[in-house]
Amino acid sequence: MRALPERDPGTPDHRSAGRYLAWLARKQWWALIISTAYVTVYYSLQALLPAVFGAAVDNALTSGEPGQLLLWAGAITGMGTGLALLIVPSHRAEAYNWYDAAYRTVQVVTRGSTRLGSTLARRLPTGEVVAVGTTDIDDIGDLFEHAARIFSSFLTIALVSVLMLRSSVPMGLAVLVGVPLIVLCSGPLMRPLHRRETKQRDLQAEVATRASDIVAGLRVLRGIGGEHMSETRYTAESQRARAAGVHVGWLTAGLRALQVLLPGLLVTGIIWFGARLALAGEITVGQLVTFYGYTAYLMMPVHGLMRSANLVISAHVSARRIVKILALPHDLPEPERPAAAPEGDIVLHDPGSGVTVPAGRLTGIACTDVEQAALIADRLGRYRDGPEAEVTMRAAVAGDGEQEGASAPVRLRDLPLDHVRERILVGTNSAVLFSGSLREELSPDGGAADEELHSALHAACADDIVTALPGGLDGHVADHGREFSGGQQQRLRLGRALLADPEVLILVEPASAVDAHTESTIAARLGAARRGRTTVVLTTSPLLLDQADHVVFVDDGRVVAEGTHHDLLHDEPRYSTTVLRSAIDDGDDLDTGRATPASAGENR
């Protein structure tokens, strides 16, 4: 059995919905061929059964010879056994096609969403992204599950036509002409159905976006009395989506009616025509039985072809939404000619603020404005581009304070984004906790040993969370860590960042939602956990700044003073005012999840 999903889903063709579906077909062509072979043999045996029944009537029943009767009975039994044996592999092959197409789509969309990061949230409404995961992937899978039946239906309809032509040219021509006419009769409904279904999907996405916005801002809405207004708008939008769904339903019902009516008329006409030929003596009784069987069988492939039109439309609408995500350009473009990255320890410099981050040290950055702190973190991690975001990276050398023998600096924007992400990690209070076990939350790749997990959690002062969680490290964490307080979530995020052990770790207010005792413990353990590694803490907490090797004070977006925490308290009045005010403001904040300034690069 082959495991799904694959490690590398490939590079999708997202130039159009049709090209994306064709790319999926090419990626699983061998599976489509196998399923088509199974289904074609299955359909062919069903198509040949009427011919065997007719021959049995003419040769065995008419002659009355026991040998002939046993021979044809054995043939019918063998074909029935073959049909029964083909059911399981045919269904398995079709199910594999569904999983391959659906999960390959999941992989490329997830990879594309991860690549886009916060760009996706800014460019597309939440509802459109949700719709891809709830509806569109299923529609893609449904099309590929039934793809084998589409090809097999054409092949077996052609087979039946040839068999009927050999017995009766008028009957064969009736099938060859009638089947295409039936399929073409449903054509005029395809375009309006596609248009209505697209409109319905867009309205559903808008409703989902509205619902997610209401849930996210429910506390604020209650505070300003805006619940009724939001409820009214949500109701109006959901009613528009419902009306669009009804329009799609009416058209779909009409198409389904045609799918039953037109094949039924064809079968009725063929049976009537065959009966007249039998009464006129132009065909035998066995041939009449055969024609009855052919017409009954034709109901299945013809109905399947007409139903496939619905699947193609739904899959095309879904593929358009998927390629819309895949084709989105990143806010942070990749360099056309990537520069060579410096090796070894690195030094970061932000010209916009004048901040320089030395290698291998714990640097504290205190800003009078929390927004400036967020901007500095975004620039240092390359979550922001522009003329003001010209952060450079260079290799650290001995005597780096004097920059003697330092290598030429390289702009972060001139390096591949994956390389920057690999070396620099920015941890903010907007980072999301995902659902799953705590072990998976902290180490998604499962490569961390229990000792490493406990060490990171100890440094983040989160040991008590593991102890209290049923199942410990294997205990379940709800989506967004809803069962934890704000301070517990913050400590888990810090533990996850420490466990990642990046070359450069940038933390934005990592202990702003915990009590003073816990904050002091985190401050004392953070330096030991990151000893010899480059760490930046953007904070106004005197407990954290006191543990820093070097402190940079930023006022009005520019560096105005540097030194140790104690030196700055003594020499820089603005610094002492900033950090002491922060200490007073934080005095009453316990581990209750106090709201903290979010970085401008949230939802990364």
PAZA-913363 format. One record per residue (C-alpha): residue in three letters; chain; x, y, z. Coordinates in steps of 0.1 Angstrom, whole numbers, padded with zeros to 4 digits. Layout:
# PAZA-913363
- type;mol;xx;yy;zz
- ALA;A;X;Y;Z $
...
***
This chain:
# PAZA-913363
- type;mol;xx;yy;zz
- MET;A;0000;0000;0000 $
- ARG;A;0014;0034;-0010 $
- ALA;A;0014;0061;0017 $
- LEU;A;-0004;0094;0012 $
- PRO;A;0002;0122;0011 $
- GLU;A;0036;0123;-0007 $
- ARG;A;0066;0142;0007 $
- ASP;A;0070;0163;-0024 $
- PRO;A;0036;0170;-0042 $
- GLY;A;0054;0188;-0071 $
- THR;A;0052;0223;-0085 $
- PRO;A;0016;0230;-0096 $
- ASP;A;0006;0248;-0128 $
- HIS;A;-0014;0277;-0114 $
- ARG;A;-0019;0297;-0146 $
- SER;A;-0055;0287;-0148 $
- ALA;A;-0080;0263;-0133 $
- GLY;A;-0079;0240;-0163 $
- ARG;A;-0041;0238;-0163 $
- TYR;A;-0042;0230;-0126 $
- LEU;A;-0066;0201;-0131 $
- ALA;A;-0044;0189;-0161 $
- TRP;A;-0013;0191;-0138 $
- LEU;A;-0031;0169;-0112 $
- ALA;A;-0040;0144;-0140 $
- ARG;A;-0004;0142;-0152 $
- LYS;A;0009;0137;-0116 $
- GLN;A;-0013;0106;-0112 $
- TRP;A;-0016;0094;-0147 $
- TRP;A;-0006;0059;-0139 $
- ALA;A;-0033;0056;-0112 $
- LEU;A;-0059;0070;-0136 $
- ILE;A;-0048;0044;-0162 $
- ILE;A;-0051;0016;-0137 $
- SER;A;-0085;0027;-0125 $
- THR;A;-0097;0032;-0161 $
- ALA;A;-0086;-0003;-0170 $
- TYR;A;-0104;-0018;-0140 $
- VAL;A;-0136;0001;-0147 $
- THR;A;-0134;-0005;-0184 $
- VAL;A;-0132;-0043;-0179 $
- TYR;A;-0160;-0041;-0154 $
- TYR;A;-0182;-0021;-0178 $
- SER;A;-0173;-0042;-0207 $
- LEU;A;-0183;-0074;-0189 $
- GLN;A;-0216;-0058;-0181 $
- ALA;A;-0220;-0047;-0217 $
- LEU;A;-0213;-0082;-0230 $
- LEU;A;-0237;-0099;-0206 $
- PRO;A;-0267;-0091;-0228 $
- ALA;A;-0250;-0106;-0258 $
- VAL;A;-0243;-0138;-0238 $
- PHE;A;-0279;-0140;-0226 $
- GLY;A;-0291;-0135;-0262 $
- ALA;A;-0268;-0162;-0275 $
- ALA;A;-0279;-0185;-0247 $
- VAL;A;-0316;-0180;-0257 $
- ASP;A;-0309;-0187;-0294 $
- ASN;A;-0285;-0216;-0289 $
- ALA;A;-0293;-0233;-0256 $
- LEU;A;-0330;-0227;-0249 $
- THR;A;-0341;-0231;-0285 $
- SER;A;-0322;-0263;-0291 $
- GLY;A;-0329;-0277;-0257 $
- GLU;A;-0296;-0295;-0255 $
- PRO;A;-0283;-0299;-0219 $
- GLY;A;-0247;-0295;-0230 $
- GLN;A;-0254;-0262;-0246 $
- LEU;A;-0274;-0250;-0216 $
- LEU;A;-0246;-0259;-0192 $
- LEU;A;-0220;-0242;-0214 $
- TRP;A;-0239;-0209;-0216 $
- ALA;A;-0248;-0211;-0179 $
- GLY;A;-0211;-0215;-0171 $
- ALA;A;-0202;-0185;-0193 $
- ILE;A;-0228;-0163;-0175 $
- THR;A;-0216;-0175;-0141 $
- GLY;A;-0180;-0168;-0150 $
- MET;A;-0188;-0133;-0162 $
- GLY;A;-0208;-0127;-0130 $
- THR;A;-0179;-0139;-0109 $
- GLY;A;-0155;-0117;-0128 $
- LEU;A;-0178;-0087;-0121 $
- ALA;A;-0179;-0095;-0084 $
- LEU;A;-0141;-0098;-0082 $
- LEU;A;-0136;-0065;-0100 $
- ILE;A;-0157;-0045;-0076 $
- VAL;A;-0131;-0043;-0048 $
- PRO;A;-0100;-0033;-0069 $
- SER;A;-0121;-0009;-0090 $
- HIS;A;-0134;0009;-0059 $
- ARG;A;-0100;0009;-0044 $
- ALA;A;-0084;0024;-0075 $
- GLU;A;-0111;0051;-0076 $
- ALA;A;-0107;0059;-0039 $
- TYR;A;-0069;0062;-0044 $
- ASN;A;-0075;0088;-0072 $
- TRP;A;-0097;0108;-0048 $
- TYR;A;-0071;0107;-0021 $
- ASP;A;-0042;0115;-0044 $
- ALA;A;-0059;0145;-0060 $
- ALA;A;-0074;0158;-0027 $
- TYR;A;-0043;0154;-0006 $
- ARG;A;-0019;0167;-0032 $
- THR;A;-0041;0198;-0034 $
- VAL;A;-0040;0200;0004 $
- GLN;A;-0002;0199;0003 $
- VAL;A;0003;0225;-0024 $
- VAL;A;-0023;0249;-0008 $
- THR;A;-0007;0244;0026 $
- ARG;A;0028;0249;0012 $
- GLY;A;0016;0280;-0007 $
- SER;A;-0001;0294;0024 $
- THR;A;0030;0288;0045 $
- ARG;A;0051;0306;0018 $
- LEU;A;0027;0336;0018 $
- GLY;A;0024;0338;0056 $
- SER;A;0008;0371;0065 $
- THR;A;0005;0380;0029 $
- LEU;A;-0023;0356;0025 $
- ALA;A;-0043;0372;0053 $
- ARG;A;-0039;0406;0038 $
- ARG;A;-0047;0396;0002 $
- LEU;A;-0076;0372;0007 $
- PRO;A;-0106;0371;0030 $
- THR;A;-0106;0344;0056 $
- GLY;A;-0137;0329;0042 $
- GLU;A;-0121;0321;0008 $
- VAL;A;-0093;0302;0025 $
- VAL;A;-0117;0283;0047 $
- ALA;A;-0138;0274;0017 $
- VAL;A;-0108;0257;0001 $
- GLY;A;-0104;0234;0030 $
- THR;A;-0141;0227;0035 $
- THR;A;-0155;0224;0000 $
- ASP;A;-0131;0228;-0029 $
- ILE;A;-0107;0200;-0020 $
- ASP;A;-0137;0176;-0019 $
- ASP;A;-0149;0187;-0053 $
- ILE;A;-0114;0182;-0068 $
- GLY;A;-0113;0147;-0053 $
- ASP;A;-0148;0138;-0066 $
- LEU;A;-0138;0147;-0101 $
- PHE;A;-0107;0124;-0101 $
- GLU;A;-0126;0096;-0083 $
- HIS;A;-0151;0095;-0112 $
- ALA;A;-0126;0103;-0140 $
- ALA;A;-0121;0066;-0148 $
- ARG;A;-0159;0062;-0153 $
- ILE;A;-0159;0091;-0178 $
- PHE;A;-0133;0074;-0201 $
- SER;A;-0148;0040;-0195 $
- SER;A;-0183;0052;-0204 $
- PHE;A;-0171;0065;-0238 $
- LEU;A;-0153;0032;-0245 $
- THR;A;-0181;0009;-0235 $
- ILE;A;-0208;0030;-0253 $
- ALA;A;-0186;0026;-0284 $
- LEU;A;-0184;-0011;-0278 $
- VAL;A;-0222;-0015;-0274 $
- SER;A;-0227;0005;-0306 $
- VAL;A;-0203;-0018;-0325 $
- LEU;A;-0221;-0049;-0312 $
- MET;A;-0255;-0035;-0321 $
- LEU;A;-0243;-0025;-0355 $
- ARG;A;-0232;-0061;-0362 $
- SER;A;-0267;-0073;-0353 $
- SER;A;-0287;-0044;-0367 $
- VAL;A;-0274;-0014;-0384 $
- PRO;A;-0305;0008;-0376 $
- MET;A;-0302;-0001;-0339 $
- GLY;A;-0265;0007;-0338 $
- LEU;A;-0270;0040;-0355 $
- ALA;A;-0297;0049;-0330 $
- VAL;A;-0272;0045;-0302 $
- LEU;A;-0244;0063;-0320 $
- VAL;A;-0266;0093;-0328 $
- GLY;A;-0288;0093;-0297 $
- VAL;A;-0261;0093;-0270 $
- PRO;A;-0242;0124;-0283 $
- LEU;A;-0276;0142;-0287 $
- ILE;A;-0285;0135;-0251 $
- VAL;A;-0251;0148;-0238 $
- LEU;A;-0254;0179;-0260 $
- CYS;A;-0289;0186;-0248 $
- SER;A;-0275;0193;-0213 $
- GLY;A;-0249;0217;-0227 $
- PRO;A;-0269;0249;-0226 $
- LEU;A;-0273;0245;-0188 $
- MET;A;-0236;0241;-0181 $
- ARG;A;-0226;0278;-0185 $
- PRO;A;-0253;0293;-0163 $
- LEU;A;-0247;0265;-0137 $
- HIS;A;-0210;0274;-0137 $
- ARG;A;-0219;0311;-0133 $
- ARG;A;-0244;0305;-0105 $
- GLU;A;-0221;0281;-0086 $
- THR;A;-0192;0306;-0087 $
- LYS;A;-0215;0333;-0073 $
- GLN;A;-0227;0310;-0046 $
- ARG;A;-0192;0300;-0036 $
- ASP;A;-0182;0337;-0034 $
- LEU;A;-0211;0346;-0012 $
- GLN;A;-0204;0316;0011 $
- ALA;A;-0168;0328;0014 $
- GLU;A;-0181;0363;0024 $
- VAL;A;-0204;0347;0051 $
- ALA;A;-0175;0326;0065 $
- THR;A;-0153;0357;0066 $
- ARG;A;-0180;0377;0084 $
- ALA;A;-0185;0349;0109 $
- SER;A;-0148;0346;0117 $
- ASP;A;-0146;0384;0121 $
- ILE;A;-0175;0384;0145 $
- VAL;A;-0160;0356;0166 $
- ALA;A;-0126;0373;0167 $
- GLY;A;-0140;0406;0178 $
- LEU;A;-0169;0394;0199 $
- ARG;A;-0155;0409;0231 $
- VAL;A;-0151;0443;0215 $
- LEU;A;-0185;0441;0199 $
- ARG;A;-0201;0435;0233 $
- GLY;A;-0181;0463;0248 $
- ILE;A;-0195;0489;0223 $
- GLY;A;-0230;0474;0219 $
- GLY;A;-0224;0463;0183 $
- GLU;A;-0238;0428;0185 $
- HIS;A;-0271;0436;0170 $
- MET;A;-0256;0454;0140 $
- SER;A;-0232;0426;0133 $
- GLU;A;-0260;0400;0137 $
- THR;A;-0281;0420;0112 $
- ARG;A;-0253;0422;0086 $
- TYR;A;-0245;0385;0090 $
- THR;A;-0282;0376;0086 $
- ALA;A;-0285;0396;0054 $
- GLU;A;-0253;0381;0039 $
- SER;A;-0263;0346;0048 $
- GLN;A;-0297;0351;0032 $
- ARG;A;-0280;0362;0000 $
- ALA;A;-0259;0331;0001 $
- ARG;A;-0290;0310;0007 $
- ALA;A;-0308;0325;-0022 $
- ALA;A;-0278;0319;-0045 $
- GLY;A;-0278;0283;-0033 $
- VAL;A;-0315;0279;-0041 $
- HIS;A;-0308;0292;-0077 $
- VAL;A;-0280;0267;-0080 $
- GLY;A;-0304;0240;-0067 $
- TRP;A;-0331;0248;-0092 $
- LEU;A;-0307;0246;-0121 $
- THR;A;-0291;0214;-0107 $
- ALA;A;-0325;0198;-0103 $
- GLY;A;-0334;0206;-0139 $
- LEU;A;-0301;0191;-0150 $
- ARG;A;-0307;0160;-0129 $
- ALA;A;-0342;0157;-0144 $
- LEU;A;-0327;0157;-0179 $
- GLN;A;-0302;0131;-0168 $
- VAL;A;-0331;0108;-0160 $
- LEU;A;-0355;0118;-0188 $
- LEU;A;-0333;0118;-0218 $
- PRO;A;-0316;0085;-0213 $
- GLY;A;-0350;0070;-0205 $
- LEU;A;-0364;0083;-0237 $
- LEU;A;-0335;0068;-0256 $
- VAL;A;-0339;0034;-0239 $
- THR;A;-0377;0035;-0246 $
- GLY;A;-0371;0043;-0282 $
- ILE;A;-0346;0016;-0287 $
- ILE;A;-0368;-0010;-0270 $
- TRP;A;-0398;0001;-0292 $
- PHE;A;-0377;-0001;-0323 $
- GLY;A;-0362;-0035;-0314 $
- ALA;A;-0397;-0049;-0307 $
- ARG;A;-0409;-0038;-0341 $
- LEU;A;-0379;-0055;-0358 $
- ALA;A;-0386;-0087;-0338 $
- LEU;A;-0423;-0087;-0348 $
- ALA;A;-0412;-0082;-0384 $
- GLY;A;-0388;-0112;-0381 $
- GLU;A;-0358;-0091;-0389 $
- ILE;A;-0341;-0101;-0356 $
- THR;A;-0343;-0133;-0335 $
- VAL;A;-0358;-0136;-0300 $
- GLY;A;-0323;-0138;-0286 $
- GLN;A;-0313;-0106;-0304 $
- LEU;A;-0343;-0089;-0289 $
- VAL;A;-0333;-0100;-0254 $
- THR;A;-0298;-0087;-0262 $
- PHE;A;-0311;-0053;-0273 $
- TYR;A;-0332;-0051;-0241 $
- GLY;A;-0300;-0058;-0221 $
- TYR;A;-0280;-0033;-0241 $
- THR;A;-0306;-0005;-0236 $
- ALA;A;-0308;-0013;-0198 $
- TYR;A;-0270;-0011;-0196 $
- LEU;A;-0267;0021;-0215 $
- MET;A;-0287;0039;-0188 $
- MET;A;-0256;0036;-0165 $
- PRO;A;-0228;0051;-0187 $
- VAL;A;-0251;0078;-0203 $
- HIS;A;-0263;0089;-0169 $
- GLY;A;-0228;0088;-0156 $
- LEU;A;-0215;0111;-0184 $
- MET;A;-0242;0136;-0177 $
- ARG;A;-0235;0136;-0140 $
- SER;A;-0198;0140;-0148 $
- ALA;A;-0207;0174;-0163 $
- ASN;A;-0217;0186;-0128 $
- LEU;A;-0184;0172;-0113 $
- VAL;A;-0164;0190;-0140 $
- ILE;A;-0181;0223;-0133 $
- SER;A;-0178;0221;-0095 $
- ALA;A;-0141;0210;-0098 $
- HIS;A;-0134;0239;-0122 $
- VAL;A;-0149;0264;-0098 $
- SER;A;-0129;0250;-0069 $
- ALA;A;-0097;0249;-0090 $
- ARG;A;-0102;0286;-0098 $
- ARG;A;-0101;0294;-0060 $
- ILE;A;-0071;0272;-0055 $
- VAL;A;-0050;0287;-0082 $
- LYS;A;-0060;0322;-0069 $
- ILE;A;-0042;0313;-0037 $
- LEU;A;-0012;0296;-0055 $
- ALA;A;-0007;0326;-0078 $
- LEU;A;-0006;0352;-0051 $
- PRO;A;0027;0371;-0051 $
- HIS;A;0045;0374;-0018 $
- ASP;A;0048;0408;-0002 $
- LEU;A;0085;0400;0002 $
- PRO;A;0097;0391;-0033 $
- GLU;A;0126;0367;-0038 $
- PRO;A;0158;0383;-0052 $
- GLU;A;0164;0378;-0089 $
- ARG;A;0201;0371;-0083 $
- PRO;A;0205;0359;-0047 $
- ALA;A;0237;0370;-0029 $
- ALA;A;0260;0347;-0011 $
- ALA;A;0251;0345;0025 $
- PRO;A;0279;0350;0051 $
- GLU;A;0289;0319;0070 $
- GLY;A;0294;0314;0107 $
- ASP;A;0281;0338;0133 $
- ILE;A;0264;0369;0119 $
- VAL;A;0259;0405;0129 $
- LEU;A;0226;0423;0120 $
- HIS;A;0224;0460;0115 $
- ASP;A;0192;0481;0110 $
- PRO;A;0199;0515;0095 $
- GLY;A;0164;0526;0100 $
- SER;A;0168;0527;0138 $
- GLY;A;0206;0524;0141 $
- VAL;A;0203;0491;0160 $
- THR;A;0232;0467;0157 $
- VAL;A;0228;0431;0170 $
- PRO;A;0262;0416;0179 $
- ALA;A;0267;0379;0176 $
- GLY;A;0266;0354;0205 $
- ARG;A;0251;0379;0230 $
- LEU;A;0218;0386;0247 $
- THR;A;0208;0421;0235 $
- GLY;A;0179;0440;0250 $
- ILE;A;0161;0467;0230 $
- ALA;A;0139;0491;0249 $
- CYS;A;0117;0514;0229 $
- THR;A;0095;0543;0241 $
- ASP;A;0069;0533;0215 $
- VAL;A;0057;0497;0212 $
- GLU;A;0050;0502;0175 $
- GLN;A;0086;0510;0169 $
- ALA;A;0096;0478;0187 $
- ALA;A;0073;0459;0164 $
- LEU;A;0088;0476;0133 $
- ILE;A;0124;0469;0144 $
- ALA;A;0115;0432;0150 $
- ASP;A;0099;0430;0115 $
- ARG;A;0129;0446;0098 $
- LEU;A;0154;0424;0116 $
- GLY;A;0135;0393;0106 $
- ARG;A;0127;0405;0071 $
- TYR;A;0089;0407;0076 $
- ARG;A;0089;0441;0061 $
- ASP;A;0105;0455;0029 $
- GLY;A;0110;0491;0016 $
- PRO;A;0135;0519;0016 $
- GLU;A;0134;0520;0054 $
- ALA;A;0140;0483;0058 $
- GLU;A;0176;0479;0045 $
- VAL;A;0187;0455;0073 $
- THR;A;0221;0440;0065 $
- MET;A;0238;0408;0076 $
- ARG;A;0276;0403;0078 $
- ALA;A;0299;0377;0093 $
- ALA;A;0311;0383;0128 $
- VAL;A;0349;0385;0133 $
- ALA;A;0372;0388;0163 $
- GLY;A;0373;0424;0177 $
- ASP;A;0339;0429;0161 $
- GLY;A;0332;0460;0182 $
- GLU;A;0358;0478;0160 $
- GLN;A;0346;0459;0128 $
- GLU;A;0382;0452;0118 $
- GLY;A;0384;0427;0090 $
- ALA;A;0346;0424;0088 $
- SER;A;0331;0410;0057 $
- ALA;A;0311;0431;0033 $
- PRO;A;0275;0434;0046 $
- VAL;A;0247;0417;0026 $
- ARG;A;0211;0431;0026 $
- LEU;A;0185;0406;0039 $
- ARG;A;0164;0413;0008 $
- ASP;A;0192;0401;-0014 $
- LEU;A;0191;0367;0003 $
- PRO;A;0166;0339;-0004 $
- LEU;A;0137;0342;0021 $
- ASP;A;0140;0306;0032 $
- HIS;A;0176;0312;0041 $
- VAL;A;0166;0342;0063 $
- ARG;A;0138;0322;0079 $
- GLU;A;0162;0294;0086 $
- ARG;A;0187;0316;0104 $
- ILE;A;0165;0342;0121 $
- LEU;A;0134;0334;0141 $
- VAL;A;0111;0362;0153 $
- GLY;A;0088;0352;0182 $
- THR;A;0058;0375;0189 $
- ASN;A;0027;0372;0210 $
- SER;A;0006;0367;0179 $
- ALA;A;0021;0334;0171 $
- VAL;A;-0005;0307;0169 $
- LEU;A;-0008;0275;0190 $
- PHE;A;-0021;0247;0168 $
- SER;A;-0042;0217;0179 $
- GLY;A;-0027;0184;0186 $
- SER;A;-0005;0169;0213 $
- LEU;A;0018;0192;0232 $
- ARG;A;0048;0172;0219 $
- GLU;A;0037;0179;0183 $
- GLU;A;0031;0215;0192 $
- LEU;A;0066;0221;0205 $
- SER;A;0084;0199;0180 $
- PRO;A;0063;0195;0148 $
- ASP;A;0089;0172;0131 $
- GLY;A;0090;0150;0162 $
- GLY;A;0128;0151;0163 $
- ALA;A;0132;0165;0198 $
- ALA;A;0139;0141;0227 $
- ASP;A;0120;0144;0260 $
- GLU;A;0151;0159;0276 $
- GLU;A;0153;0187;0251 $
- LEU;A;0115;0193;0254 $
- HIS;A;0117;0195;0292 $
- SER;A;0148;0217;0290 $
- ALA;A;0131;0243;0267 $
- LEU;A;0100;0243;0289 $
- HIS;A;0120;0247;0320 $
- ALA;A;0138;0277;0305 $
- ALA;A;0103;0292;0296 $
- CYS;A;0091;0284;0332 $
- ALA;A;0064;0262;0317 $
- ASP;A;0070;0230;0337 $
- ASP;A;0038;0234;0356 $
- ILE;A;0018;0235;0324 $
- VAL;A;0030;0200;0314 $
- THR;A;0024;0187;0349 $
- ALA;A;-0012;0200;0350 $
- LEU;A;-0020;0189;0314 $
- PRO;A;-0037;0154;0314 $
- GLY;A;-0012;0132;0295 $
- GLY;A;0017;0155;0300 $
- LEU;A;0037;0160;0268 $
- ASP;A;0012;0137;0250 $
- GLY;A;-0018;0156;0263 $
- HIS;A;-0041;0173;0238 $
- VAL;A;-0038;0210;0230 $
- ALA;A;-0070;0227;0216 $
- ASP;A;-0069;0250;0186 $
- HIS;A;-0052;0283;0196 $
- GLY;A;-0045;0268;0230 $
- ARG;A;-0079;0278;0243 $
- GLU;A;-0076;0258;0275 $
- PHE;A;-0046;0279;0286 $
- SER;A;-0045;0314;0301 $
- GLY;A;-0027;0341;0282 $
- GLY;A;0004;0338;0303 $
- GLN;A;0005;0300;0298 $
- GLN;A;0001;0304;0261 $
- GLN;A;0030;0329;0261 $
- ARG;A;0053;0306;0280 $
- LEU;A;0045;0277;0256 $
- ARG;A;0053;0300;0227 $
- LEU;A;0086;0309;0243 $
- GLY;A;0094;0272;0249 $
- ARG;A;0086;0264;0213 $
- ALA;A;0109;0292;0201 $
- LEU;A;0137;0281;0224 $
- LEU;A;0134;0245;0213 $
- ALA;A;0138;0256;0176 $
- ASP;A;0172;0269;0187 $
- PRO;A;0177;0293;0157 $
- GLU;A;0210;0310;0151 $
- VAL;A;0193;0344;0158 $
- LEU;A;0163;0345;0181 $
- ILE;A;0143;0378;0183 $
- LEU;A;0116;0379;0210 $
- VAL;A;0090;0407;0213 $
- GLU;A;0078;0411;0249 $
- PRO;A;0082;0374;0258 $
- ALA;A;0070;0377;0294 $
- SER;A;0045;0405;0294 $
- ALA;A;0015;0383;0304 $
- VAL;A;0030;0366;0334 $
- ASP;A;0034;0377;0370 $
- ALA;A;0066;0394;0383 $
- HIS;A;0080;0362;0400 $
- THR;A;0076;0342;0368 $
- GLU;A;0090;0370;0347 $
- SER;A;0121;0371;0369 $
- THR;A;0126;0334;0366 $
- ILE;A;0123;0335;0328 $
- ALA;A;0148;0364;0327 $
- ALA;A;0173;0344;0347 $
- ARG;A;0169;0312;0327 $
- LEU;A;0167;0328;0292 $
- GLY;A;0204;0338;0291 $
- ALA;A;0216;0304;0302 $
- ALA;A;0193;0287;0276 $
- ARG;A;0207;0308;0248 $
- ARG;A;0243;0311;0260 $
- GLY;A;0266;0316;0230 $
- ARG;A;0237;0322;0207 $
- THR;A;0225;0355;0193 $
- THR;A;0193;0366;0212 $
- VAL;A;0174;0399;0210 $
- VAL;A;0147;0408;0234 $
- LEU;A;0125;0438;0226 $
- THR;A;0110;0448;0259 $
- THR;A;0106;0475;0285 $
- SER;A;0107;0450;0314 $
- PRO;A;0135;0460;0338 $
- LEU;A;0137;0423;0349 $
- LEU;A;0145;0411;0314 $
- LEU;A;0167;0441;0305 $
- ASP;A;0188;0436;0337 $
- GLN;A;0198;0401;0324 $
- ALA;A;0209;0414;0290 $
- ASP;A;0246;0416;0281 $
- HIS;A;0239;0449;0263 $
- VAL;A;0209;0472;0261 $
- VAL;A;0200;0496;0233 $
- PHE;A;0175;0524;0240 $
- VAL;A;0154;0536;0211 $
- ASP;A;0134;0568;0212 $
- ASP;A;0114;0582;0183 $
- GLY;A;0126;0553;0162 $
- ARG;A;0163;0560;0166 $
- VAL;A;0190;0547;0189 $
- VAL;A;0198;0574;0215 $
- ALA;A;0218;0554;0241 $
- GLU;A;0235;0520;0246 $
- GLY;A;0251;0503;0276 $
- THR;A;0241;0481;0305 $
- HIS;A;0207;0483;0321 $
- HIS;A;0222;0499;0353 $
- ASP;A;0243;0524;0334 $
- LEU;A;0213;0535;0313 $
- LEU;A;0191;0538;0344 $
- HIS;A;0218;0561;0359 $
- ASP;A;0228;0581;0328 $
- GLU;A;0197;0583;0306 $
- PRO;A;0165;0599;0322 $
- ARG;A;0143;0589;0293 $
- TYR;A;0153;0553;0296 $
- SER;A;0147;0552;0333 $
- THR;A;0113;0568;0328 $
- THR;A;0103;0542;0301 $
- VAL;A;0113;0511;0320 $
- LEU;A;0103;0522;0355 $
- ARG;A;0069;0532;0341 $
- SER;A;0066;0498;0325 $
- ALA;A;0074;0482;0359 $
- ILE;A;0047;0502;0376 $
- ASP;A;0022;0494;0349 $
- ASP;A;0030;0457;0351 $
- GLY;A;0028;0456;0389 $
- ASP;A;-0008;0444;0390 $
- ASP;A;-0006;0421;0360 $
- LEU;A;-0007;0384;0369 $
- ASP;A;-0007;0353;0347 $
- THR;A;-0041;0362;0333 $
- GLY;A;-0034;0367;0297 $
- ARG;A;-0031;0405;0296 $
- ALA;A;-0033;0418;0261 $
- THR;A;0001;0426;0247 $
- PRO;A;0013;0447;0218 $
- ALA;A;0012;0425;0187 $
- SER;A;0040;0427;0162 $
- ALA;A;0032;0442;0128 $
- GLY;A;0042;0409;0113 $
- GLU;A;0015;0388;0129 $
- ASN;A;0000;0356;0115 $
- ARG;A;0034;0346;0102 $
***
